[in-house]
Amino acid sequence: MATCPPYPTHPTGPTGGALRHAHWWQKRWVRYGALSTLLALSGLVILALVREQTGTEGFLVGLGLAVLPVPLLVAAFRWLDRVEPGPWRNLLFSFAWGACAAALIAIVANSFATRWIATATADPSHADTLGATVIAPVVEELAKAAAVLLVFLFRRRDFTGIVDGVVIAGVTATGFAFTENILYLGTAFGTDQLTGDRGIASVTAATFFVRVIMSPFAHPLFTVLTGIGFGIAALSGERQHVRRVLLPLLGLLLAMGMHALWNGSSTFGEYGFFAVYATLMVPAFGLLTWLVIWTRQRELRTVREELPAYVAAGWLSPGEPYVLGSMRDRRVARQYARRHGGRAAARSVAQYEAYATSLAFLRHRGRRGRAGADYVVREQELLHALWARREFARPALQHALSAQAWPAYGYGAPAHWQPYGQGYGPAAPYPAYNPYRSP
């Protein structure tokens, strides 16, 4: 699995580059340090608040039970992202934001709002219901959406479509649910300690069944709607400002609505929870799963359709687009590289696959007039990144090609390989610009 960024970056020299005139607060290490400090402080405060409510023993029990679904959910979202894997740092940030910053915002804001409503109405039970069905969905979805917005704004090269939005949103919500589950499970354990309940009849067992077994995907499902809105916005042209604003807002509103319906299901009668679960949550989960898998298959098709232009230009060898457009063939290529060159070779092949995918997506956006003004520079960076890894990648990809018995394709210029007409130049701008090509 590639962990490289989708676009190579080149460090700035000590006397030149973009950072020469940057103020101290604009430097990368300052921003990273400030963000890390913020998340660390949020985590410490959350730890203290949850421990205060659950007690030390309850906190440890809640932590042990809440962590169980986390690896499975993160692995599932990472699997969805395998066509063009983004860097791990984005996932770590998203999870930390959800588990620390978003959870802290939710706990503080929900508690304040519920107490204010209880004081204003003199009806604590009504305040709790209103807080769970109205206040909590708004506050929590806004807090989680902030992580998606930050990645969308500041890691724009890593955020190119629907799958990226789904992955960032899903991992953020997984972190949030992790912290929330510690609180709920720890509190349930404390209740059982007071009542003496044990085993299957305990509140802890019931809470674990509902939150970890039945609905571990609840929070990710809500926030994924926001991620889809940002993902569609990422596919929009830079001049489509209204669409780029309205679509994320629409996704956020849908997330809030579904979250409110889920939280309010307990007020719909004895079987309200199960009715909402069966008629809304399960179908929505199935529909979104289908959408994401369909999007992933469409991305692979884009790789197969766009890369032949670079075969004709001499950057890729014949057959590579078909191998790179198949997850099974990619895996075969990495396994071959590992057997014959070790981990470093396998990592080089994985990076080659990731960069080639990014190149195909970049070209696809360019043909549709959705690439940025730095299209040519980014294309050149990706091509050089591919060429630098060709020593291990090409034999491995050729092995995957022969192993799957692909026909020996020869590529001419495809029918859609024409100038974009968007100011970016021809589809393959470097047929002559190839200092590495053998004479």
N, C-alpha and C positions, 0 to 999 in steps of 0.2 A: 504494500500500500504506500503510495507516494505521500510524503509529508512536505514536499517542497511547495513554495508559493506558486500560484498559477502563472505568474510573470516574473522573470528573473530581475533582480535589482542589482545595481552596481554601486558600491560605496563611494561616497564623495571624497575627493582628495582634500588634503589639509589646506590647500590654497585656492580651491575652486569649488564650483558646484553650488547647489541650492542653499546649503547651510552656511555659506560664508558670511552673509549679511543677516542671518537669522538672529532674533533676540533669544535670550537664554530660555525663555519659557516656550519657545518654538522648537527647541531641540528634542530629538526623539527620546533620549534617555530621561529628560525631565518629564515628558508626558507619560512615559511608561512608569517612571517612579511615582508620579502623582496618582496614576490610576491604580497601581499595585498597592500603594498606601491606603487609598480610599477603600479598596476591596478588603484589605487586611483588617482595617479598623471596623468595617461593617461586619466582617466575620466574627471579630472578637465581641462586638456588641450583641450580635445575634446569639452567640454561644452563651453569653451571660444571661440574656433574656430567657432563652429556652431552658437553660439549667435552673433559673429561678422559678419557672413555672412547673417544671417536671421533677426537680430534685436530681441529685447526681445519679442515683440508681435508675430513675426513670429515663434520664437523658441517655445513659449508656444502653439501656434496653431499646429505646426508640432509635438510637443511632444504628445499632446492630440490625434491626429489622428494616429500617428505612433504606439502608444501603443495598439491599438485595436486588431491587429492580434496576438500579442505576447502570451497572455494566451492560445489561441486556438492552436498555433503551439507547444508551450512547452507541453501542455496537450497531444497533439497527439504523440509527441516523448516519453513522459513518459508512455503513454499507450502501445506503442511498447515495452517498457522495463519492462513490468510488470511480465514477466516470471521469470527473475532474476534481480530485480530492483537494480540498483547501488545507491551509496550514493548521497544525494542531493548536497554535496559539489562539486562533479565533475560537476554537471549541473550548479551550481552557478559560478564556475570558468570558464566554457566554455562560458556561456552567457556574463559574465563580460569581458572575453578576446575578444570576438567578438565585443561587444559594445564599448569597450574602447581601448584596445591595438591594435587590428586588424584595427579598424576604423581609429585610429590615424596614423598608418603606411600607410594605403591606402591614406588618405588625403594628407599627407606630400609627399609621394613618387609619387603619381599621379600628384600632382601640380608641383613638381620639374621637372618630366619627360616631362610634356606637355609644360612647359615654355621653357625647353631646346630645344625641337623639334621646337617650334615656332621661337625661336631665330636662330636656325641653318638653318631652311628652309625659314624663313621670310614669312610664310604662316600659320597664326593662325588657320584658319578653318580646314586646313589639319591636323594641330597638334592636335586639339580637337578630330577629327575623329580617328586618329591613337592612341591617348591616350585612348579613350573609347574602341576601339576594340582590341588593342594589349597590351598596358601597364597595363590598369586597371585589366583585367582578370588575368594576371600573378601576379601582386602585391597583389591583394585582395585574390586570392586563396592561395597564399603562406602564407599570414598573417593569414588566417583562419586555414589552415592546421597545423600551429604551435601549436595551442591548442590541436588538435588531437594527434600530435606527443608527446606533453608533457604528456598527460594522458597515452598514450601508453607506454612511457618510465618509468614514475614515479608512475603510478597507475596501474601497469601491472595486478595485481590480479583482478582489476575491469574491465579489458578490455580483454574479452575472446572470442569474436566472432563478426560476422557481425552486429548483432543488436546493440552491444555496440558502434561500429564504427559509425553506422548510427545515433544513439542518440547523441553522443558527437559532431559529425560534424554538425548535424542538429540544435542543440541548439546553437552552436557557430555561425553558419550562421544566425540564428534568431536574436541573439544579434547584429550582424553586420548590418543586414537589418534594424533593429530598429533605429540605429543611422543614417544610410544613409537616411532612410525615413524622419526622423526629418529634415535633411538638405534639401532634395528635396521639402518636403511639406512646410517647412518654407520659402524657396526661392520662391516657387510658390505663397504663400500668399503675400509676399512682392511685387511680380509683379502685383498681382491683386490690391493691394493698390495703386500702381502707375497708373494703367490703369482704375481703377474704376469698373472692372468686378465683378459680383456677381453671386451666385447661380450655376446652372448646367453649365452655359457657362464659368465659371471661370477656370483659369489655375489650381487652387487648387483642384477643383472638378475633372478635367481631370487627374491630377497627382494621386489623391487619388484612382480613379477608376482603373488606370493602375497598380499602385504599391501595393495597399492594397486589392482591390477586385479581380482583374484578376490574379495577379502573386505574392501573398504573399509567395509562396513556391519557388520562383525563386532562391534566394541565398541558401536556404537549399538544393534544388535539386542539384545545382552544387557541393556544398561541401560534400554532402552525397556520391558522387562518390569517393572522397578521403577517406571518412570514411569506405566505403566498401573495398577499397584496404587495409587499416590498419586492418580491421576485418578479412579478409582472411589471412593476414600475421600473425595475432594472432592465427589462427587455424593451422598454419604451425609448423613443428617440429623445435626445437631449432637449429638443424644443417643445416636447409635449409636457409642459410644466403642469398643467391642470391634471392630466392623467397620472403623473408621477406623484402628485400630492393626494388626489382623491382615492386612488386604489389602496394605498396603505391604510388610509383612514377607514375605508369600507371594510377591509380585512379586520381592523381593530374593533370596529363596531360589531361585526359578526362574532368575533371572539368574545366580546363582552356579553352579547346576547346569549350565546350558547352557554357560557359560564354561569350567567344568571339563572338560566333555565335549569341547569344541573344543580346549582346550589338550592334552588327553590323547589326541587322535586319532592323534598320531604314534606312540604306543605300541601301537596296534592292528594293527600289521603294515605291510607295504609300501604297501598301498592304504587304510590306515585313514583318512588325511586326506581322500581323495577320497570315501570312503564316508560319512563324517560330513558332509562338505560337501553331497553330493547328497541324502542321506536326512534330514538335520536342518536345516542352515542355509538352504538354498534354500527348502524348504517353509515353514519358520518365517518367513522373510522375506516370502514371498508371503502367508501368512496374516495377519501383522501389517499388511502394506500394505493388504490388503483391509479389515481391521478399522478402520484409521484413516480410510480413504476412506469407508467406510460411516458411521462416526461423524460425519464432516464433512457428509455428505449429510443425516444426521439433524439436525444443527445447523441447516442451512438450512431444513429442514422446520419446526423449532421456531420459527424467525423468522417463517415464513409463517403459522403457527398462532396465535402469541401476540400479534403486533402489531396485528391488527384491533381488539382492545379499545381501543387508543389512537386508532385512527381514529374509533371511535364516540364517544370522549371529546373529540375535536377536536384532539388533539395532532399527528396525522399525517393526510396527505391520502389519499383513496381510491387504491388501487393501489400505494402505497408498500410494503406488506408483501410483495407479489409481486415487486417489483423488488429489494427488499433480500434476498429469499430466493433470488436467482439470482446466482451469481458473474459470469456473462456480462453481465447487466443492470447490475450494479454497475460493471463495467469500462466499459460504454458511458456510464454517467452521469459517471464521472470524466473520460473522454475529452471529453465534451461540455463539462464545466466547464473543462477545460484550454484548449479551443479558444476559449471565449467569455470566460473570466475569468483565464486564466493559471494558474500553479502554485499561487498562494494559494487560488484557487477550487477547484482539484482537491484540494488538501490538506483544505480545509474539507468537501468532499463525502466524502472518505475517512474523515474523523473522524466525520461524521454517520452513515455506514454502520457504523462500529465501535461508536459509542454506541448506535445502534438495536439492534444485535445483542446488546450487553450488557444492554440493557433487556429484550429478549425472553427471554434466559437467566435474568435475575433474576426475571421474572414466572413463568417456568416452574418455577423452584425454589420460589417462593412458593406456587404452587398445590399443590405436592407437600409442603409443610410443611418445606422444607429451606433456606429463607432465614433470614438472621440477624435479630436484633432491630432492626437499623437498616434494615430493608427500606424503609420509607416514606421515610426520609431519602435513601437511595441512589437510589430511584426518582425522587424530586424532582430530585436533582442531574442525573440522566441526562436527564430531560425538559427541564430548562433548558438543558443542553448541546446538545440537539437543536434547541431553539427558537432558540438563538443562531446556529445555522448554517443556518437555513432559507432565507436569502436566495439562496445559491448552490445548496443541495442540492435544493430543491423543483423548480426548473426543470429541473435535470439529471435528476432521477429521473423527472419527467414526460416528458422526451424519451426516456429509456430505455423507459418504459412504452409510448409511442406507436410507438417504433422496433420493438419486439418484437410489436406488434399485440395487446397484452393487452386483453381486454374491459374495459369500463368498469364495474368492480365497485363496488357500493354495499354498505356494511357496516352491518348491524344488530349487535346484541350477539350474538356467537357462543354456541353452546350451552354451552361450558365457561366462559363469562365470568360467573362468580358469585363471591360472597364465598368466601375461602379457608377460613374457619372456624378459622384458626390464629392469630388475634389481629392480622392484618395489615390488616384492613379490606377494603373491596371491591376488585375486580380493577382498576378504574380509579379511584383515590382522588381524582382531581383534575378531575372534569368541571366544577366551578365554580371551582376554583383555576387560573385561567388569565388572568393580568393582561394578556397580550399579545393575546388574542383580540379580533378586531374586533367591535364591537357589531352 
